């Protein structure tokens, strides 16, 4: 990055940009093939609602010294381990809209 007033303005503009993800993680249950989307989980706050599957249990592990993140999502399963993969965020938005 350059030096001078313009580079300071450029850095500030980057910091003020709204973050738009380019992908979301899908957690697919190995027992019943239910798909749970990361962005659905992180919007449930304290995980009081377990989304869609009785074989998977989601939780939250806080970080003791938060710098940029507050913690990690945890996943436990009963029968078979889930499969994790990413899909484009635009595809997730279409799925979310179709679900209502």
C-alpha positions in Angstrom: 0.0 0.0 0.0 1.2 3.5 -0.8 2.2 6.3 1.5 0.3 9.6 1.8 -3.1 11.1 2.2 -4.7 9.1 -0.7 -3.6 5.8 0.8 -5.2 6.7 4.1 -8.5 7.5 2.4 -8.3 4.2 0.5 -7.7 2.2 3.6 -10.6 3.9 5.4 -12.9 3.2 2.5 -12.0 -0.5 2.6 -12.7 -0.6 6.3 -16.1 1.0 5.9 -17.3 -1.4 3.1 -20.1 -3.7 4.0 -18.9 -7.3 4.0 -20.7 -9.6 1.5 -19.7 -13.2 1.7 -18.9 -15.1 -1.5 -19.7 -18.6 -0.2 -21.5 -20.3 2.6 -20.8 -23.7 4.2 -23.3 -26.5 4.0 -23.4 -29.1 6.8 -25.2 -32.2 5.4 -26.2 -34.8 8.0 -24.8 -38.2 7.3 -27.8 -40.0 8.8 -30.8 -38.2 7.2 -29.3 -35.9 4.4 -30.8 -32.7 6.0 -28.8 -29.7 4.9 -28.0 -27.0 7.4 -26.5 -23.7 6.2 -23.8 -21.8 8.1 -25.6 -18.4 7.7 -28.8 -19.9 9.1 -26.9 -21.1 12.2 -24.9 -17.9 12.9 -28.2 -15.9 12.8 -29.8 -17.9 15.6 -27.7 -16.1 18.2 -27.2 -18.4 21.2 -28.4 -21.6 19.3 -31.7 -21.8 21.1 -33.2 -23.2 17.9 -31.5 -26.3 16.6 -32.1 -26.1 12.8 -33.7 -29.0 11.1 -32.0 -32.2 12.1 -32.3 -34.4 15.2 -28.9 -36.1 14.6 -26.9 -32.9 14.7 -26.4 -30.6 17.7 -24.9 -27.1 17.3 -23.2 -25.1 19.9 -20.8 -22.2 20.4 -17.3 -22.1 21.9 -16.3 -18.5 22.9 -12.8 -17.3 22.4 -11.0 -16.2 25.5 -9.1 -13.3 23.9 -11.3 -12.0 21.0 -9.5 -10.1 18.4 -11.7 -10.4 15.2 -14.0 -13.3 16.1 -16.0 -14.0 19.2 -15.9 -17.8 19.0 -16.4 -21.0 17.0 -19.5 -23.0 16.0 -19.3 -26.6 17.3 -21.1 -29.6 15.7 -21.9 -32.9 17.4 -23.6 -35.9 15.7 -25.3 -39.0 16.9 -25.0 -41.6 14.1 -22.8 -40.6 11.1 -20.5 -37.6 10.8 -21.8 -34.8 8.6 -20.3 -33.7 5.3 -19.1 -30.1 5.0 -18.8 -28.2 1.7 -19.2 -24.7 0.3 -21.6 -23.3 -2.2 -21.7 -19.8 -3.7 -23.5 -17.3 -1.5 -25.9 -16.3 -4.4 -27.0 -20.0 -4.5 -27.7 -19.9 -0.8 -29.8 -16.8 -1.2 -31.9 -18.5 -3.9 -32.4 -21.5 -1.6 -33.3 -19.3 1.3 -35.8 -17.4 -0.9 -37.4 -20.6 -2.1 -37.8 -21.8 1.5 -39.7 -18.7 2.3 
